[in-house]
Each structure stands twice: as C-alpha cells, then as structure tokens.
Amino acid sequence: MTKKTVAIGFLGTTLDAGKGEERWERWRPSVSLCRQEDLLVHRFELLHQARHAELMGIVGQDIRAVSPETDVRSVPCELRDPWDFEEVFAALHAFARSYRFDTDREEYLVHITTGSHVAQICMFLLTESRHFPARLVQTLPPKRRGTLDPGAFQIIDLDLSRYDRIAMRFAEERREGLSFLKSGIETRDVRFNALMERIETVAIAARAPILLTGPTGSGKSLLARRIYELKKVRRQVEGGFVEVNCATLRGDAAMSALFGHRRGAFTGALANRPGLLRAAGGGVLFLDEIGELGDDEQAMLLRAVEEKRFLPLGADEESESDFQLIAGTNRDLRDEVARGRFREDLLARINLWTFELPSLRERIEDLEPNVAYELEKHARATGKRVTFNKEALRRFLVFAASHEAVWAANFRDLNAAITRMATLSAGGRITEREVEDEIARLRAQWGTVRAPAGETVLGEILGAERAERLDRFDRVQLADVLEVCRQYRTLSEAGRVLFAESRTRRTRLNDADRLRKYLARFDLAWDDLPR
C-alpha cells in the first residue's frame, strides 16, 4: 500500500502573501511545495493565527488550484508573541501531542521554510526528538525571479545513520577528542581506551563534578588539564584552568587560597584576595588530592559546588563563581568517610562521575607508545631529538615489563628514566650502555635486586635442578614469559602482552593458544603457574 504524504507547516505571513494576478509571479513557499512535479502532497496542515484568516483563505484556494489532490486544512495556532521561544515551543509541542499520526498509512513532512526563525527552530527540535515522526522539507526559490517556475525542494532526514559522510565527520571528531585526551598517544590497552572513551563522552556532555582516582603519578593532573582543553576547544568553557594541590593548603591559608579573604581578616591579611574559586569562574577548578582538605574547607566547598556561592574570610557579603570542579585523589574516599576524615555529603556531590586511572604496571601494553611520547616531549622541551637503537629499546621494554620493574611513581618514574637516558645519550642515540645504567639506577631506587639464575621464577616453578638443565637461551626467554604470566589473571591477557608486536601482523589472533603451546614445550600448564 502506497502511503499518503502529509505536510505540516506555518502559513508564511510574508513569503506566502500576495493578492491579485501578480501573486502568481511571486515565489510563495507553501504554494510552491504543492507544485512540485516529483512530490504529491495529499494533505497540508497549515498553522496560522486568527488575524491571518484572509491570507489563509487565499493560500488554501491557490493550493487547490495548482494541486486539486491536496486537502488543505486550516489549523488555528494562537501566539501572543511569535518570537517567544517558550511560548512557540509549548504551542507546537501541544499540537504534536494531540495530532493523530498514522505512520502506517501516511508519511509526514515538516515544512521549515515559512514561519518565524523561532518557529523553524522549534519545528526542527520537535522533529529531531520524534514528537513529529517526520522528515524535514525545505522549498527553494527559482533561480530567476518573476517566472512561473515553482523552484525546488529538498527533503532532510534527521536519521544521521543515512548520511555516511556526516556520520563519519562525527566519528572523526570523536576520535580527535579521544586522541586529545590521551595526548596523542596511540595506547593499546583495551580497558584504558574504553575508559578514555567514557571520559570523553562525559567531558563533552556534562558540567557536573568529575572525580579522578588512582595512584600517584597515574596522570590525573595531565588528564584534568586535557579535559579542560577539550572543553575549551569545543567552546564549552570561557574561563581558565585553575589547579591547586590541596596537600599544600593548611589552616587560614587554605581558606584564603580557595575562597579569598578581606583585608584584616587575619594577621598578615594586608589586602583583599579573590581566591582560586573566583579565579576559576567560567572555567575549570582542579583540586588535586582533595582528600587532604580540612573539615571547614570541605563544608565551604560543598556549598560552593552546589550553590556557586561562598563567603570569603572576613567578608559580610557572599561571592559567586560558576565553575566546573574536577577533583583528584590517590586515597579511597569511602574509607576516608568511614574514618571520619571526609564529609559523606561532599563525596556524594562529587561522586557522580568517578574514573579510576590504572597504574603503569596495569598498562604494560602501553609501555612502548608511552616511551615514544616521553621522547617526543623531551625533544619539544630541549630541541634535541633522541632515539633508542633497536637492541637498547628491546632491553628497556623487557625490563620495564618485568616483575622487578616496580614503577613506584608510575609515569613520573618513566618520565624521569627517559629524561636521564636522553640527556646522557651521545649523538642522539640511547644505547644499551645508557639502558643498563638506568636499569641499575631504578633497581637501587626501588630496592630491587636481580636474582641469580636458578633462584628466579624458574626456580620457583621448575625447581633449581630442572631450570639449570635448560639452555641459557630458553632460560632467559622462559623466565620473561613466566614473569609476565604471573602478572595477569587469564591466559588471553598474558598472551596479548607477550605477542603484542607480532599480533599486529597476523590475520588470525589466538594469543591464548600460542601461549598454551609455548608452555607445553616445558611441560607447563597455565593452571600450574603461581600468581
């Protein structure tokens, strides 16, 4: 069964106007819509106000003259102020809810060429939200005025899935935003990439507080700044990025730094101070180590976040500041609440969007791209480009992924290690000598010592005697494999790390099977390995 076409639109009090025979020489959108050879409008619902009844009669008569098949219906729609967005939207919303749409028998077009700009916007929004189960139609005037040419029309379907290029643009914009949050690092860890995708979505869509948790050095400060910069690029914030480490704030100095003070509020307050919350107005306030704030500061902060108002020290009048809060902590704030060290109501307010950043040890797959990023950062800072030779890079990555690499300060440790090796490299090349020196330094820093052969993980799993019977080549390789295996919960996770490079060149990925077969060469099974 062929569906009938129903058009819905506003009577154009200016564009549709005209009297006498000369009106046929003018382009009138509502009439022209019904004169298109490739479009038959079976019914036209024309909304108008009572004072335009005469024009409605003329336009209805003309539509019937050019398209006898069209049933023109007059739909009263009274508006005191057609430029009042709330009033227009409410009237159109009420019309949409009361109209009996029959999508099984009819197709609907919403004509957005006529009506005030406010009416056109409201029609668009109600179509996009599917209150009007329709497509948009726009009529276009003829290229030459004063002719009987009805012009053209264009149908716009708001189902973006039908517009591949538009959908691709949105996807590309999202990829750019995601890469921006990751500082351009092509990370490989699946869970970390999923986390960044979620953060990107929230950063763009929400202004509610964001809580970033994770160990020291996991990148909370950098991520908070990147969230701000992404919002700035998308014109979602106008103010600046204000960062403060709450661990450095104590007593009156904490209240003054955050909320400001008036002259004479306390000893040493020689002038007025606006405070960091005022400075963050219109932008983003990042409170790192928020768990270090005292009780009074927490109470003041709660009100500032909820009401955007606070009282500076020594002031009689409140200050206002509309900012988005990003908080960071390496503590378990729920545990802090249980211990009476953190306000439960403040945690409830900032805990709407909580994201836990993993440690470097939990992102072994991302070691190599982060090493490349640190080298690039060093080049920008010093103007000197440094690279690893092949064997040096392999040696460093093997050590970095091994069980003895503690990475106590996470990415800060990695940054320091790359900076030292790059600084000491001769001719812009990091060799095995710089790598071995750095490994020795890191071992000493972390208090780790390499165990001799036979006392490593091989000794634990195979026994010293059996381990000694292996060729040196197999001992070194198997020891590294077992070190990786003990760090992961599943065979697949360990396999992805061990075969991270070769898996990019394979069409079939079965890392778990490859690892299972390798272990079987030494009469080992995954379930036999201690973790």
N, C-alpha and C positions, 0 to 999 in steps of 0.2 A: 504494500500500500504506500503510495506516494504521500509524503507529509505536506501539509499546507504551510505556507510561510506567513508568519505574523510579525509585523514591525511595530515597535514601541518607541515613541519619541515625543519631544516637546514641539509645539507649534512655534515656528520662528517668527516672533513679532516684528522683526526687522527683515530677515532674509526671505521669509515667505510672503511678505506684504506685497501689495500691488492691486490696482484697480484698472478697469478699462482694458481695451485690447492690448495696450502696451505692456501689460503684465506678462504676456506670453514671450516678450523679448528679453525678459529678465530671467536669471537663473534662480529658481526657488527650490531649495533642497528637498523639502517634503514632497513637492510635486515631482521633482526630477527623479526621486527614488522610485516612484511608481511608473516611470517612463523608460526604465532600463530594459533593453531587449533580452538580456540574459538573466533577468530577475523578475519573477512574478510575485507580487505582494498580494496575498489573498485577503488579509485584514490589516488595517493600520489603526493602532490605538494612539490617538493624538491627544496629549495632555495640554491643557490650556486653562487660563483664568477666565472668569465670567466676563470681564470687561473686554475680552478679545473674541467674544462670541461672533461678531460680524465677520472678522477675518477668518475665523474657524469655518464659517459657512462658505465663504468664497473658496478657501483652500480645499475643503471637502468636495465642493462642486467640481472644481478643476481636476482633482484626482480622479473622480468618477468619469470625467470626460475623456481623460487620456488612458484610463485603465478601468473599464467597466467591471472587470472581475474583482476589483478591490472594494472590500467593505470598509468604509471609513467610519470610525467610531469616535465620537466626541467624549473626552474624559475630563470632567472638571477637576482642577487641581489648584486650589486657592493658596496663594503665598503672599503674606504681608510684605515680606522683603525677599525677593528672589536672589539676593546676594548674601543672605544669611545662611551660612553653611549648615548649621544645626537644624534650622527650620526646613531647608530644602531636603536634606538627607532624611529627616524624620518623615516628611510627606511621601517621598519616593519609597522609603522603607515600608511604610504602611500600605502603599499601593501594591508593592511586590508581595507582601504577605497576604493580602486579600485577593489577589488575582488568581484565577484558577488556571494554572499552567497545565497543559496536557501534552507532555513531551512525547507520548506515544504516537500522537496524531499530528502534532504541529512542531515546527521549528521556529525559533524566535530570534529576531534581530533587534538590537537596541541601537537606534539612530542617534549618534552623538555629534551631528553637525549643527543642530539647532539648539536653542536654549542658552541660558547664560553659562559662562565658564564654570560657575559653581554647580549648576545643574549637570553639565557634562562630566565633571569630576565625580559627582555623586552617582551618576548612571554607570560610570566606569567601575567605581568601587563596588557597587551592588552587583554588577555583572561578574567581577572578579571573585567576589565572595559566593557566587552562585545563588544569590537571592533572586536574580534574574537568570534562569537557566538558558542563557542565550550567548550568541556571538555579537560582537560589535560591528556596526556597518557605518561607513563614512562616505558621504557623497562629495564629489569634487566638481567644481565649475568647468565649463568648456574652455578650451584654450582661447577661443575667440568669443568675445562678448557680443551680445546683441544678435545672436543666432538662435535657431530653434534646437540646436544641439543640446540634449539633456545633460551633457557632461558624463562623468564616470562614477563608479562606486568601488569601494574596497571593503571586503569583509575581514575582520580581525578576530581570530580565535585565540582566546586567552589561555588555552591549553598549551603551555610553552613546550611540552614534550613534542609538539608537532613542528616546532621550529628548531631544527638541529643547530643552526648557526647561533641562534640566541642562547639555546641551552649550552652550547659549547663555550660561549662567552662567560656565562655564569660559572661554569665548571672551571674555566681558566682563571677567573677572578678568585675563586675559592682556593685553587692550587697556589696562586700567588700569595694569598693571605696565609695559607698554611706554611709555605716556604718562608714567608716573612717571620712568622713566629719562631721557626726553627733556625733563624739567622742564615737561611740558605743552605743549611747542612742537609745533605741527602741521607737522612737517617734510615736504617734498615730494620730496626726493631719494630715489629708489628704492633705490639701493645703501646709503645711510645707514640707511634704515628697515629694510632686511634685516639690516644689521649689528646694529642695536639689538634686533631680534627674537632674533638668536642670543645676544647678551649676556644678554638677559632670561631665556632658557631656561637658560643656564649658571649665571647668578646664583642661580636658584631651586634648581637640581638638584645643584649641586656645591659642595664646600668646598675644592677644590684651589686652588692659587695661580692668579691671573689676572694676565696681563701686558698693560698698555695702552701702546701705542706711538703715536707721532705727533708732529708739530711742536709747538713751544712755543705755548701759547695755544689748542690744539685742543680743550680741555675735559677732559683726563684727570682732573684733581683733582675737578672737579664730578661727573663720571661715577662715579668711585670712591665718593664720598660717597653718590650716589644708589643705587648698588648696595647699600651698607651699609643705607641707609634702607629699601630694598625688602625686604631680608632681615629687618630688624628688624620691619617691619610683618607679615611672614609668620611671625614668631616663630622664625626660624632662627638668630638670634644673641641673646645676652643681654647681652654686654659692649658697650663703647663703640667709637667710631671714632677711631683714633689716626693722625694724619697727620704725616709728617716729610719735609722736603726734604733729601735726602741730600747735596746740594751744599753745605749749611751745616755738615756734620759733618767734622771733621778730627782725626786722632790719637787721644789718650786721650779727648778729648771725644766723639768718635764712638762708641767702645766703651762709654763710660759712659752716654751718652744712650740707646743702643739696648739694652744688656744690663745696665746698672746697675753699681754698684760697692759695695765695702765701705769703711767708714771707714779712712782711711790707705792706701788702695790706691795713691795717687799724691799729689804735692804739691797741696794745696788740697782734697783729699777729706776734708772735716771731718765728714761724716755719711754714713750709708748712703743709697743711691739705688736704687730698684727698677728703673728703666729702662723704656723705652717698650714693649718686648716683653711685660713683665709687665703694664703698663697696658692692653695690648690683649687680655689674656686673656678668652676667651669672646666676643670681638668681631672687629673687622677692623683690620688694620695696613696702612696705605697708605704705601709707601716711594716717594715721587716722586723721579725722577732716580736710580734705583737704580744706574745705571752709574757714578755718582760715588763709590760706596763703595770703600774701600781693600781690599787683599788680605785682611788679618786679619778685617775686618768681614764680608767675603763668606764666608769659611770658617766663622765663627761662625754667620752667618745660615743657611747651608746646613744645619747640624746642627739649628738651632732649628726650621727648617721641616720637616725630615724626622722628627725625634725629639721635638719640642716641649720640648727641654731645652737649656740653655746655662749657661755658667759666668760669673757676673759678675766684673768685675775685682777681684782681691784676695780672692776667695771660695774656701773649701775645699769647699763643697757646691754642687751644681748647683741652678738654679731651673727651674721648669716653667711653661709658658704655652701654652695651646691657642688659637691664633688663626688666622684666615684671612688670607693675605697677598694684597694687591693691589699690584703694582709698576707704576711708570710710568717711561717714558724717552723722550727725543727722539733717542736715539742708535741706531745699528744695532748691537745687542749681538753679533751674529755677527761683525761686523767688529771689535768690541772684543775678542772671544775670539781672533780671528786675530792681533791685535796684542799679545796677552798682557796685556790690561788688565782682562779679566773672566773669571771662572772658568767653564770649559765645563760642569762638573758642576752649578754653580748655575743656569746658563742652562737646562740640560736639565730641572732641577727646576721652574723657574717658567714654562717654555715650553709647558706642557700646553694652556692656553687663552690664546692671544695674539690681541688685537684691535687693528688699526691704525685710529686715528681720522683721518679726512681733514682737510685744511686748509680754511679758509674759501673759498679760491679754487676748491677742488674741490667746493664745495657752493653754487654760485651760485643754484640754485633755492630754497635755504633762506634767502636774504638777507632777504626781506620778513618771514616769520614770526619770524626772529631779531631783526629791528628791533623788531617789536611786543613781543617778550619783554623786550628791554632797556628799552623804555619802561615796561612794566609793573613791572619790577624797580626802576626809578628811582622810580616812583610809591610803591611799598611802602617804599622807603628814606627818601623825603623827605616823603611825604604830599601831594605835588603832582602832579596828573595833567597830562601834557603830550602833545599830539598834533601830527602834521605837517598842514599844509594840503596839498591834493591835488597841486599843482604842485611843492611842495618835496619831497614824498615821491618823486614820479616822478623828479625831478632827482637826488636822492641815490641811488636804486636804480640809475639808469642809470650813474652814476659808479662805484658800488660793484661793478657787474658788468663794468666796462670793463677793458681791458688795463692801464691806468695805475694801477688800484687794487691795490696790492701786498699789502696786509693782512699785513705782515711778522710781526706778533704775533697774527695770526688774530683770534679772538673777543675778545681783550683790546683790540685796536685798535678793534674795532666797539663794544665796551662804552664805551671812552673817548670815541669820537666821539659816540655818542648822549648820554652824560652831559654833554659840553660843550654840545651843541646844546640839550638840555633845560634846562640851567642858565641859558643865555643867552637863552632864548626869553622873549618878552614876552606876558603874558596867557595862558600855557599853550599857545601855538601856535608851532611851528617853521616859519618862513617861508623863502623862497628865499634871503633875505639870510644867515640863520644857516647854511644849507646851503652856499652859495658860500664863506663864510668858513671853514667846516670843511674843505671840499674843498681850499682853498688851503693850509690848515694841514697836511693829510695829505700833499699833494704835497711840501711842503717837508720834512716829517718823513721821507718815503721817498726824497727826492731825485729825484722825477719832475717833469717839466715838460711841459705840454701843447704838442704840436707844432702849428705853424700849418697852416691849410688848404693842401692840396697837398703837404704833407710827412708826412701821416699815412698810415695803412694804405691810404687811397685812392690816394695817390701811389705806394705800393709795387706795388699790384695793377693800377690803371688807367693809371698814369702821370700826371704833373702836368697835362699839357695836357688830357687827356680828363677828368680829375677837375674841372678848372676849368669845363668846359662844362656840368656838371650844375647844376641849380637848387640853391640853398642848402638847401632842404628835403630834397631827395634826398641831398645830400652828408652832411648830419648823420645821416639815417636809415641810409643805406648804410654809413657809417663804423662806426656802432654794430653793425650786423649783421655786418660783416666782423670786427670785434674779437671778437665772440662766437664766430664760426665758427673763428677761428684757435686758440681755446682747447679745442676738442673734437675727438675723433677721428672721429666719424661725423656724417653729416647728421642722423640722428634725434636724437642728443644735443643738437646745436646747436638744432634745431627745437623741442625740448621747452623749452629755456630761453627762446627768443625768443617763443614763443607760450604761455608758462606761464599767463597770465591768461585769454586767450580760449579756450584748450583746455578749461577747466573748464565752458564753456557750450556746447560742441559735442558732438553725439551721435556723430559720426564723427571719429576722431583720425587724421590723416595729416600730422603736422608736417613730415616729410621732404619730402613732395610740395609742401606750401605753401612751404617754404624754397627748394626747387629752382625753382619757378615765379618766385619773387621774384628770385632771382639771374639767371634767364634774361632778365628785363627789361633787365638791364645787360650782356647778352651774357657772363655769367659762369657757370661750372660749378663744382661742388664740388671736382672734382679739380684745378682750376686755382688753387685758393687755397693759398698757402703756410702751413705750420704749423710 
